[in-house]
Amino acid sequence: MDPVRRKGTELLQQTLGNSSVAEAIENEIFQSQNAQVNKDYKESLRSHLFNLKQNDPLRQHVLSGSITPAQFAHMSADDMARPDLKFMEDQLRRRSIVDSIFHDHIQPRHRNQDNLDEDKP
């Protein structure tokens, strides 16, 4: 096995405490990157490790089998985000939509070009 893949499996084992699940996840991530250890593989592995460490419910779902290694390997960073971060992102998105709707109705004020002194107090 490639040293990078071996190290990835070790890090997954440390995070999960389960070697068979760690090996299955690493293999699925490897396969999802066209069976190549490249920049994309490393980024994907790093992202999955980070999210497993930061998101306890996600880690429990992976360990319990309610999320399979194949499903987990194909999850995006948004899919793996903690619930509180998802909620905050959703609120921000909603606020941005509301703000953009209100800004559509505001017309810019144009100064009368004939009377340039109009805006002076």
C-alpha positions as CSV (number, residue, x, y, z in Angstrom):
1,M,0.0,0.0,0.0
2,D,1.1,3.5,-0.8
3,P,2.6,5.4,2.2
4,V,0.1,8.3,1.8
5,R,-2.8,5.8,1.8
6,R,-1.4,4.0,4.8
7,K,-1.0,7.3,6.8
8,G,-4.6,8.3,5.8
9,T,-5.9,5.0,7.1
10,E,-4.0,5.4,10.3
11,L,-5.4,8.9,10.8
12,L,-8.9,7.6,10.2
13,Q,-8.4,4.8,12.6
14,Q,-7.2,7.2,15.3
15,T,-10.3,9.4,14.7
16,L,-12.8,6.6,14.5
17,G,-11.3,4.0,16.8
18,N,-12.4,1.3,14.3
19,S,-9.9,-0.1,11.8
20,S,-12.3,-1.9,9.5
21,V,-14.5,1.2,9.0
22,A,-11.4,3.4,8.6
23,E,-10.0,1.0,5.9
24,A,-13.3,1.0,4.1
25,I,-13.6,4.8,4.1
26,E,-10.0,5.2,2.9
27,N,-10.6,2.7,0.1
28,E,-13.8,4.5,-1.0
29,I,-12.1,7.9,-1.0
30,F,-9.3,6.4,-3.1
31,Q,-11.7,4.8,-5.6
32,S,-13.7,8.1,-5.8
33,Q,-10.5,9.8,-7.0
34,N,-10.0,7.3,-9.9
35,A,-7.7,5.1,-7.8
36,Q,-5.0,7.7,-7.7
37,V,-3.1,9.3,-4.9
38,N,-3.0,12.9,-6.1
39,K,-3.8,16.3,-4.8
40,D,-7.6,15.7,-5.0
41,Y,-7.3,12.5,-3.0
42,K,-5.3,14.3,-0.3
43,E,-7.7,17.2,-0.1
44,S,-10.7,14.8,0.1
45,L,-9.1,12.7,2.8
46,R,-8.1,15.9,4.7
47,S,-11.7,17.3,4.5
48,H,-13.3,14.0,5.6
49,L,-10.9,13.7,8.5
50,F,-11.5,17.3,9.6
51,N,-15.3,16.8,9.5
52,L,-15.1,13.5,11.4
53,K,-13.1,15.2,14.2
54,Q,-15.4,18.3,14.3
55,N,-18.8,16.7,13.9
56,D,-19.7,14.2,16.7
57,P,-23.1,13.3,15.2
58,L,-21.5,12.6,11.8
59,R,-18.9,10.4,13.4
60,Q,-21.5,8.4,15.3
61,H,-23.6,7.9,12.1
62,V,-20.5,6.6,10.3
63,L,-19.6,4.3,13.2
64,S,-23.1,3.0,13.6
65,G,-23.4,2.2,9.9
66,S,-26.3,4.6,9.2
67,I,-23.9,6.3,6.9
68,T,-21.9,3.7,4.9
69,P,-18.3,4.3,4.0
70,A,-19.3,4.7,0.4
71,Q,-21.9,7.3,1.2
72,F,-19.5,9.1,3.5
73,A,-16.7,9.1,0.9
74,H,-18.9,10.8,-1.6
75,M,-20.2,13.5,0.8
76,S,-19.4,17.1,0.1
77,A,-18.1,19.5,2.8
78,D,-21.6,21.0,3.0
79,D,-23.0,17.5,3.6
80,M,-20.6,16.9,6.4
81,A,-20.9,20.3,8.1
82,R,-22.0,20.4,11.8
83,P,-25.8,21.1,12.2
84,D,-25.1,24.5,13.9
85,L,-23.0,25.6,10.9
86,K,-25.6,24.5,8.5
87,F,-28.2,26.5,10.4
88,M,-26.1,29.6,10.5
89,E,-25.4,29.3,6.7
90,D,-29.1,28.9,6.0
91,Q,-29.9,32.0,8.1
92,L,-27.2,34.0,6.3
93,R,-28.5,32.8,2.9
94,R,-32.1,33.8,3.8
95,R,-31.0,37.2,5.1
96,S,-29.1,37.8,1.9
97,I,-32.1,36.9,-0.2
98,V,-34.3,39.2,1.7
99,D,-31.8,42.0,1.5
100,S,-31.4,41.6,-2.2
101,I,-35.2,41.7,-2.7
102,F,-35.4,45.0,-0.8
103,H,-32.5,46.5,-2.7
104,D,-34.1,45.8,-6.1
105,H,-36.8,48.4,-5.3
106,I,-34.4,51.2,-4.3
107,Q,-33.7,53.6,-7.1
108,P,-30.5,55.5,-7.1
109,R,-30.9,59.2,-6.7
110,H,-29.6,61.2,-9.7
111,R,-28.5,64.7,-9.2
112,N,-30.0,67.2,-11.6
113,Q,-27.2,67.9,-14.1
114,D,-28.5,71.4,-14.9
115,N,-28.4,72.6,-11.3
116,L,-25.2,71.3,-9.7
117,D,-25.8,73.4,-6.6
118,E,-29.0,71.6,-5.8
119,D,-27.4,69.1,-3.3
120,K,-25.5,71.8,-1.4
121,P,-26.9,72.9,1.9
